[in-house]
Amino acid sequence: MQEWKASAFATLVGSMPHLNRQKAIELILQSVPEIPVWPQLSKYKAEQMMIQYLEGLPGIHPGQEDLVVPTDSSEFETELYGFYEEYLEVDSGGRDLLSSRFKMGAETGRTFFEFLDAVNRANLDCRAIKGQIVGPFTLLTGLKDRQDRALLYDERLAEVVTKHLAMKAKWQIQHLKATGFPVIIFLDEPALAGFGSSAFISVSRELVQKLLKEVIDAVHESGALAGIHICANTDWMLAFDSDVDIINFDAYNYFDRFALYKEPLGRFLAGNGTVAWGIIPTGDSRITKMEAPESLADRLLKGVNELSGTGLTRESILSRSLFTPSCGCASLTEETAERVLTLTREVGRIFRGYL
């Protein structure tokens, strides 16, 4: 797709605490109309971050309450064969992706489709429209076999889950592109905050890069921009060395850790990459209520000014910047989440004034 410039606009991570779908969608269209995002309403079990993307996976059945995949069952091999048969049909163009096992169902896709209807009814002039999908590393570390082993350590399932998510991303992009706006898909990878820890000491960088690459490539092949959201600190070279277009992180709490990567950050921005600064705090509602748009903008601007070692000016950094909450809002009260949306909108407005 053509080069896309962020130009200091605001968007959201995705999750919201509301039960009223129309209210959540209207709040988003009012707060971030330039880059609206469909909300994941995780109070509905079917829309929780990992569960929403399980439909169609071998070993996962309707109504299943846990994240355990019976990889040692006699039925599993048959389901695995059926998965690959349909995957190859869709991948070769022999079957329509939109009606395949990779689609969102009636419950998992309810808010998604209501959002699309609202966008199509509204008279919006969007710079882009944003969606999200759980990242492969996070899903593979969250799913377990019956021996309580993460599926990340099962080569068969690591491949299946990654291909499954790649197709889920393509399905979502097809629907979002029908709005006529550029599309952004974020891979939500909170588990990457644990990369390199004792829990994942045996996981290689090469494996993580391979998992990310297949989904990112699928996003690009579908004509969309790929972003990655990691809500805590990690080895940021995992993101810089990937082919993502946008890196989103908690800039309120972890700016200093991220800023240690000045040189790769400079190369990333110079190569048309975008940083989505998660400067609006969502981890503590008391802090969210204390902060104002001006205090948050000042906090981030101080850090941006210190990045002059990248060889880029403040204006050039901001022109390739987006502004978001530090993480999703699902754990907040509706009142606090709505304040986060207001703060996000106003911080973006302040920074656009610098361009």
BASEKOL-46565 format. One record per atom (N, C-alpha, C, O): x negated, y negated, z negated. Coordinates in pm, whole numbers, plus 50000, padded with zeros to 5 digits. Each point is the difference from the previous one (the first is absolute). Layout:
// BASEKOL-46565
XYZ/...
***
This chain:
// BASEKOL-46565
499165011950000/500844988150000/499124987550000/498815000849970/501774987750063/499254987750006/499514996249860/500565004349900/498374987550096/499494995749871/501094992849922/500724991650053/499395012049821/501024994249912/499294992649888/499045005149942/501424982850027/499364992049897/500944997949883/501164996450018/498335005849861/500834999449880/500444985949967/501164997749964/497924992650046/500294985749982/500614996749865/500864991249989/498705015849906/500354996749861/501495001549970/500544992449919/500135017250144/501405002549968/500105010249888/499015006349961/502194995249988/500245009049887/500825012150044/500824999150092/498955012149840/500835011850017/500005007649867/499484994949901/501095017050097/500155007649876/499405013850013/499735004850110/500055001749776/499495013650000/501115009850037/499775009350077/501444988749871/501115008450046/501025003649897/501194997950023/498415007649861/501005005349907/500674989049919/499384989949965/501905012350006/500824990649923/500825007849897/500265011950020/500154981549869/500725007249894/501525000150018/500705005449915/499804988850192/501444998150015/500735013050038/499425009150061/501844991549901/500895010650048/500884994950114/500415007850086/499874979349914/500814993850105/499144997850124/499184990850003/501015017450097/499164999450118/500104986650072/498984994150037/502245001249982/500174987550074/499364988249927/499444991150064/500655008849803/499384989149924/498485000250019/499394989650024/500015022249964/498545001250016/499574995450138/499004992950015/501745011250086/499654996350138/500154985050021/499134993750062/501945000549888/500204985650015/498914992049930/499534990050053/500065014449828/498924993249928/498715000250081/499284990050006/500435021350055/498775001250080/500074991050123/499034993150032/502095007050038/500124991750121/499944985249966/499564992050082/500875004249799/499924986049958/498604996249954/499554988850023/499765020649912/498704996849938/498845001050097/499104991549998/500905018850087/498885001850095/500575002150141/499785010550060/500934979649994/500665001950130/499045001450116/500365005450105/498394989849877/499045001050110/499465014250016/499745004450112/500115002849776/499535014050004/500855008049902/499505004149895/501774998350136/500845007549908/499625014749998/499405005250094/500955001449798/499655014149980/501235007449950/500764994749918/499445017550129/501145007649948/499665004749859/498895004849975/502064993949934/499715003349860/500185014849970/500965006350046/498124999149876/500165013449943/500654998349864/499394994549908/501825010150077/500744998549875/499845012949920/500805009350011/498164991049909/499585012749938/500905004449886/499805010849945/501204981250016/500995005149905/500855010950065/500605008249932/499424991750201/500585011250073/498905010450019/498984997050063/501195014849884/498955010250004/499505002450142/498815002150022/502114997650075/499635002850139/499094989450058/499395002350105/500504986049830/499174989250053/498734997849919/499314990050019/500375019249892/498754998849926/498835002750095/500135007250098/498724986849870/498904998850096/499615013150067/499835000450122/500035010349802/499595012650060/501205007950052/499945005850108/501134994449815/501175008150037/500584995550133/500505008350077/499454978849951/500604994750121/499385005850127/500624999550106/498185006049885/499305004950119/499815015150001/499205005250078/501545002049837/499845014549994/500865007550101/499665011350038/501434982850006/500905006850094/499235005350120/499234992850063/500985019849968/499375005850118/498735007649972/499495007050087/499964991749791/498785007349966/500315014749974/501025003149937/498155006050108/500185014249965/499975001649848/499184993849931/501725014750017/500035002649857/500824990249919/500215002249881/500254987050182/500824990149930/501455001950045/500295000250119/500625001149784/501385003050033/500944989649942/499694994049897/501455003650167/500964990049952/500375002349854/500265011349959/499754977949964/500375000949860/498875004149908/500205000949878/498625001650176/498875004249917/499624988849905/499874988550041/499965014749831/499774989949898/498524998049966/499644990449932/499505018550115/498594998649964/499164997950125/500514999950112/498184998549867/499074997950110/499115012350018/498814998950030/501795012849949/499275012750012/500355006650132/501175001550034/497805002550041/500185006650128/499605014649985/498855002949964/502055006550061/499705014349981/499175005550116/500515007550083/498244988949923/499145003850112/499725015050005/499535005150102/500755002049789/499725014349996/501265008450024/499965012249984/501144981450053/501245007650022/500035005950141/499334994950090/501455015749928/500095006350132/500694990850100/499705000450119/501234991349834/500724991050090/499124988450047/500274994150105/498695002749819/499214988150032/499305001250135/499964990350076/499505021349955/499305001850127/500954997850118/499614994350102/501615010449883/501014997850106/500304985250015/500104994950112/500034998049776/500264985650003/498824992550059/500174990150072/498625014649898/498804993650054/499965001350152/499664990450070/500695021349979/500055002350145/501044990750064/499754994150105/501425004749832/501054991450053/499574985450003/500354992650093/498905003349806/499514986149996/499114997250121/500204990250073/498805018549949/499064997650110/500705000850136/499664992650092/501295016549919/500745001250126/500714986850033/499954995250113/500714999049787/500724987550025/499034988350014/500224991150082/498715008949839/499004989350011/499444999350141/499904989250058/499725022249997/499435000450134/501014995850106/499644993650099/501625010149882/501054995850093/500134984850002/500064993950107/499985000149775/500144985549991/498754993150053/500094990250074/498755015049888/498744993850040/499805000250151/499394990950056/501125019350009/499865001250146/501104992850076/499974999450123/501014995149804/501114993250066/501145009250038/500954995750065/498985017049894/501055009550034/501224999249910/501035006150028/498854986449863/501134998149909/500004985749951/498944994149979/502255000250003/500154986149956/499614998749853/500575006649914/498474984850059/499554997749864/501154995449910/500095004249884/500774987250168/501024993849917/501015009949944/500644997249898/499515014350166/500955010049950/499295012449947/500625010549983/498104988449991/499215011549955/499995001149848/500634992049931/498665017950019/499865001949856/499294988349933/500024998949877/499354992450201/499214989149944/500824987549972/499454989949955/501855010550071/500854988449977/500314998649850/499825009449923/500664978750038/500564998149868/501445004850002/500734997750097/499695008949795/501355005149992/500994989649950/499664988349984/501575016149990/501074990949960/499684992949869/500324988149986/499075018849918/499714993849871/498634993249999/499884988749953/499115017950098/498664993949999/499964987650088/499224990849974/501595008850130/499964988850093/501114989849985/500134991150083/500685010149812/501174991349989/499604985149994/500544991950076/498545004649835/499604985949989/499244995650126/500164988650044/499055020050013/499254996950122/500964995850110/499784989850066/501275017949956/500934996950109/500854987749968/500344992350090/499995005649783/500744987949964/499134987650022/500504989550040/498215011949934/499074988950026/499954996850149/500064988450039/499825021950044/499964997750145/501274993150048/499944990950083/501205013249865/501264993650038/500004985349960/500454991550077/499045005649803/499974986249953/499074991350085/500324988650032/498525016950005/499074992650085/500614997250136/499874989050054/500805020850001/500604998350132/501164990049998/500284993750102/500385004949783/501104990249990/499494985949975/500624990250040/498225008849893/499464986949962/499304993350118/499525006750092/500444980449903/499314992450104/498594996849951/499714988649964/499455021550035/498654998649944/498984997550110/500155004550114/498804988349848/498874997950090/498765005849930/499174992649949/500745020650049/498965006949922/498665000050072/499935001250123/499024997449800/498655002050053/499705015050009/499205004450082/501465003349833/499875014650001/501075005549909/500634992649924/499575020450083/500915006949909/499215011749940/499305007150072/500824994749797/499115009349930/500745012149946/501114999049948/498255012550066/500455012249938/498865006149920/498914994449994/501365017049945/498965006549919/500255015049997/501115004850022/497835002249949/500065014549990/499015004349894/498944993849985/501375016649940/499045004749902/498765004950075/500115006450104/498704990549842/498775004050065/499725014849983/500495006149904/498734999950186/499755014449992/499245004449876/500295010649946/498764981550008/499255003749881/500935000349878/499945009349920/500904980650068/500914999349886/501015011450002/500275006049896/500294997150222/500975010950006/499355013449974/500565008549931/498254993550124/499325012849984/499515002349857/499865011549958/499894977949969/499605001849859/501225001049910/499905004849887/501264990750161/501235000949921/500725013250017/500675004649908/499225001550210/500635012950026/499125011349946/498784999650014/501855010449924/499255011149941/500525013350053/501155001150044/497995009249951/500485013550028/500455006349868/500004993449896/500385019450109/500555006249879/498935003549897/500315004549889/498454993550146/498905001649903/499574986449945/498964998849935/501864990850092/499754986349953/498754993950062/499354991549940/500325013050181/498844994450072/500504990050102/500945002850075/498444985449929/500404989850097/499835005250142/499035006950030/501924989950057/499935004750138/498814994050076/499655004750108/499744985049836/498794994350060/498935010650019/499194999250092/500815010949820/498955010350003/500385012250084/499275009850004/501884989450064/500425010750090/499874994750142/500774991350041/498265013850035/499724994550133/501215000450091/500234990850078/500555020049913/501205001050085/500974988649970/500504993550092/499745004349780/500984990049961/499484985850018/500784990950027/497925007249957/499444986750024/500264995950145/500324988450027/499555021050064/500254997150141/501494997950026/500384990750070/500455017849873/501454999050022/500544986849947/500734993050070/498925003549806/500534987849939/499564987750078/500784990750018/497985009150028/499524988550075/500734998650133/500384988950039/499815022150031/500744999550127/501454996049976/500594992550078/499985012449815/501374996749962/500144984849979/500934993950051/498155000249873/500074985649974/499734991850125/500594989450018/498535015550068/499754992950126/501284999250082/500304989550056/500455021349950/501275000050074/501054991549929/500794993250066/499235007249802/500934991549925/499734985350028/500934992050014/497795004549996/499654986150031/500474996450141/500554989150020/499245019750077/500434997350137/501524998450008/500514991350070/500215017249857/501474999049998/500434986349949/500864993550059/498535002249831/500364987149941/499684988550096/500794990650014/498075010250050/499584989350091/500974998750117/500344988950041/500115022450012/500964999350112/501244992149962/500494991950079/500015010449802/501194992649955/499684985349976/500784991350038/498095005949897/499664986149969/499704992050127/500334988150007/499055018150092/499694992950125/501254996050075/499974990650079/501135016449897/501264996750068/500524986249960/500874994650067/498604999649825/500394986649960/499384989450093/500464988650004/498505015450069/499344990650090/498824992749939/499384991850066/500315011149807/498894993349932/498795009349989/500165012350001/498624982049987/498835008549970/500245007849870/500714995349911/498705016450080/500245008849886/498705002349922/498945001950058/501184997849810/498915003249909/500445011949915/501104999949946/498045010250042/500275011349911/498885000949897/498835001450037/501514997849837/499025001849893/499995014649956/501065006249984/497764999149995/499835012949932/499844996949852/499024993649960/501925010949958/499924997849855/499145010949938/500395011749997/498444984349953/499015009749951/499564997049857/498814997849977/502115002049927/499594997449862/499015010349946/499174996649916/500915015850131/499115010549946/498544997550036/499115005449935/500624986550168/498614997250035/499274992249891/498774999050003/501974995449903/499344993649886/499225010349918/499104996449925/501255016350090/499305010649926/498875006450077/499335008949948/500444986750178/498945006250079/498654997849933/499684988849958/499545021850032/498694999149936/500035003049851/498955001349938/502264999750004/500115003349858/499855015049980/499905007650096/500074996649779/499825014349970/501155008350058/499815011850031/501374982249982/501155007450053/499795004150146/500545010150045/498674981950029/499795002750143/498525000950034/499584996450110/499635008449797/498555000050017/499575008350121/498964997350059/501835012849977/499625008750112/500554995350134/499765006450102/500984982649899/500624995050124/499014991050072/499514990349943/500195013050181/499014992450075/500614987750065/501204999550029/497954990649993/500404988150074/500475003650140/500954994250052/498385015650009/500345004150136/501425005450007/500724997450097/499715010249801/501365005349999/501024988749991/500994999950073/498774990649837/500934988849985/500114992250130/501094996450043/497765001050020/500004992550127/500775007650108/500724993950079/499135019149924/500705008150100/501524999449979/500754998650096/499685002349779/501434999349969/500584986650043/501044999450064/498274989949899/500484986650034/500024997950151/500944994350055/498025010450011/499854997450144/501175005550081/500484993350091/499985018749876/501065005950081/501294991849992/500684998150100/499654996949781/501214992049986/499814986150061/500894994950068/497954999149908/499724986750058/500005000650152/500544991150065/498875019349991/500005001650146/501425001150053/500324994450106/500545012649822/501405001550043/500714986450001/500794997150090/498924994849809/500594986549993/499554991750120/500804993450064/497905007149964/499474992350112/500535005150134/500324992050089/499765021149926/500535005750125/501434995650026/500444999350115/500294997649777/501384995650013/500124984950018/501114994650008/497764998649999/500014985750026/500224991449878/500454988650013/499245016549868/500204992349877/498664997449932/498995006350032/501024984349874/498844997249916/500045009249878/501075002949946/497765001650011/499905008949884/499374992649883/498954993750013/501715007149873/499454994449877/499845010849896/500555010950013/498694986249883/499875009249888/500184992149871/499434989249984/501365016349925/500244993749870/499445009049891/500405011549986/498654982949937/499435007149885/500134990449883/499444989150003/501315014949894/500404990349898/499044998949883/500294993049902/498565013650105/498994998249896/498645000350068/499914999550123/499045001249799/498674999950060/499675013650061/500495010349955/498674989550148/499545012450062/498654997450065/499444989149985/500045020650084/498844998050086/500534993650127/500555007050085/499314980049928/500654992850109/499405002850137/500574996150102/498285010849901/499465003950131/500915010350067/499985001450122/500835005849799/500975009250059/500944992450093/500355004950108/500054983149850/500894991850082/499234993050112/500444999950115/498424994349852/499244992650101/499505009250112/499904995750115/499795016849852/499505009350101/501135007050077/499735007550094/501494990249867/501135005650075/500354990550113/499354989650016/501655013750061/500424991550110/501224991649965/500734995750090/499515001949781/501174992049963/499834985650046/498884994950011/502254998750015/500014985950038/500174991049880/499584988450002/501045016849891/500324991849882/499655007849874/500345011849987/498974981749920/499685005849870/500754992049894/499854987849992/500975019249927/500814993649897/499595005549864/499925012249981/499814978849924/499575004649868/500484990149893/500484989150032/499365014949844/500384991849885/498924989449978/499035002349929/501174986150133/499024989349989/500124992549869/499094992649963/502015009249966/500154993249870/499045006149898/499384992749923/500515020650076/499185006849899/498655004850051/499095002149920/500764999650212/498805006550051/499254991950105/499215005650076/501044981549930/499324991950100/498475001249988/499315001450100/500174998149777/498555000349981/499385013150049/498885000050051/501855011149933/499475013050049/500005000250153/499045004750062/502024990449997/500114999650145/498954990750059/499435002950105/500304986049829/499064990050049/498555005050002/499144993850063/500595017449869/498665005850005/499665004850141/498835002150033/502194999850049/499825005250136/499994988550101/500695000650101/498544989049871/500024988050084/499635002750144/500664995450093/498275012249927/499545002250137/501005008050083/500364995750109/500105015949843/501025007150079/501294992050014/500685001150102/499674991049797/501184991550012/499824989950113/500914997750079/497904996449927/499734990550107/500125006350137/500574994150092/498875018149922/500095006950129/501455003650033/500424999150115/500335004849784/501405003850020/500814988050049/500775001250095/499064987349841/500744988150040/499554995050137/500824995950082/497875004549942/499484995550130/500485009050113/500084995750115/500225016949852/500505009450100/501515000250009/500595010050043/500044979149916/501464998350008/500785007849894/501205002250015/498125002049879/500715006249890/500734989649916/499714988150008/501235016549912/500794991249914/499965005349857/500075012149978/499804978949926/500115003749859/501344995049948/500334988250015/500435020749924/501264996449934/499714999249851/499895010249932/499994977650018/499604997749862/501225001849909/500954992350007/499005017949908/501105002649907/499834991549875/499615005049895/500684982150118/499684990549895/501154997749903/499804993649896/501405011350134/501134998149909/500075012149909/500255011150048/499544987249821/499895011549909/501345007149979/501034993549982/498935019850021/501215008049977/499825009849885/500955006949963/497874993849979/499735010249898/500544996649863/500255009049920/499944978150051/500454995749868/501014988750020/499634989250048/501625013149917/501044990050026/499764987049924/500424989450045/498895011349841/499714987849924/499074990950080/500174987850003/498845018450064/499084992050081/500724994650123/499784988650040/501075019750019/500754995450117/500824987749966/500084990750080/500535009149802/500834988649961/499174987749966/500474988850015/498285013249941/499144988849962/499424992850121/499824987949998/499885019650108/499314994250114/500944991450085/501215002050003/498174988350066/500724991450094/499315001250136/498855004250006/501824992150102/499365000750132/498674992750004/499035004850059/500924983549877/498774991950003/498865006749925/498854999750045/501465006449839/498935006649923/499465012150074/498805002749997/502095004750070/499565011650077/499184995950121/498995006350032/501434983250036/499254995150116/498634995049957/499015002650069/500924990449819/498714995149951/499095011749964/498804999650029/501755010649909/499225011749960/499385006750122/498825003549999/501984998450106/499485006650119/499084990950079/498995004750054/501334982549953/499184990850078/498594999049943/499034998850075/500865001849794/498674999949938/499185011950049/498824998650031/501815013149975/499305011850047/499664999250147/498905003650041/502044991650040/499754998850145/498844990550026/499175002750087/500764986449838/498904990450019/498645006349969/498994995950056/501005014049855/498755006749963/499565010450103/498915005649991/501954997050107/499665009950103/499264993850119/499935006050108/499544982249872/499304993350111/498825008250051/499534997850111/499995011649807/498905008550042/500355009250116/499115006150060/502184994949972/500395008150114/499684993050131/500105006150107/499524981249887/499734992450122/501264994450061/499964994850111/501155006149819/501284994950050/500434988049916/499684999349881/501034991650178/500524988549928/501285003849927/500595010450027/499814981149879/501255002449929/501175001150097/500865008649986/499164982550114/501105000050095/500045012850082/501075005450028/497754999550011/500005012250081/500415012249918/500615009350053/499064990649818/500465011049913/501524999449985/500685010150013/499834977949959/501444998749978/500805002950126/501135004949993/498314992150121/500735002750124/500175014950024/500885004250075/498275003949861/500105014550012/500475006149868/499625011249965/501204981349964/500505004449869/501525000949998/500704992150063/499785017749861/501395000949961/500044999349847/498975001849934/502214995650010/500154999249855/501165008849957/501094999350057/498675008949843/500975009949956/500005001049847/499114994549935/501865012350008/499885004249861/498845009849984/499555006050098/499984995649779/498875009049977/500375014550024/499155008150035/502134995249946/500485013650024/501504999150023/500554989050011/500125022449998/501444999950016/500704994949875/499394998749894/501904998550120/500774994149890/500955009949934/500824996049917/499105016950117/501005009649954/500085001249849/501065002949946/497834995049984/499995001849855/500474987649924/500125000449877/500154988850193/500414987549936/501524999349986/500725007950061/499754982749858/501424997150000/500354992750129/499124994650067/502165005249967/500394992850121/499634985249989/499544994050098/500665000249786/499694985849981/498524997350025/499644990450069/499495017949874/498564998050017/499595002650145/499164992750054/501415017450008/499685002850140/500394988250089/499284996650094/501844997449876/500424988650081/499094988049978/499804992050091/499655006749789/499004989549977/498735002950080/499374990950054/500255021849953/498835003750081/500214995950145/499084994950063/502115007349990/500284996250138/499894984950019/499464995450101/501054997049803/499904985450009/498544995549996/499594991650079/499645014049828/498584996549990/499255003550128/499154992350045/501175019150013/499335004250124/500274990150112/499094995850071/502185000649945/500374990450104/499284986649981/499484994350096/500485000849781/499414986949975/498485000050011/499424990250046/499945020749913/498545000850017/499644999750148/499054993250039/501685014150044/499774999550144/500174985950054/499214995650084/501834997349869/500244986450047/498824990949963/499584991750081/499895009949797/498874991749957/498795002550090/499364990550045/500335022049981/498805003150078/500144996250147/499014996550064/502205004149988/500164995450139/499714985250012/499644995150108/500504997749781/499684985850001/498514997250016/499614988850031/499565021449946/498554998250017/499565002250144/498844997350034/502045007550052/499625003250137/500344988450095/499755001050120/
***
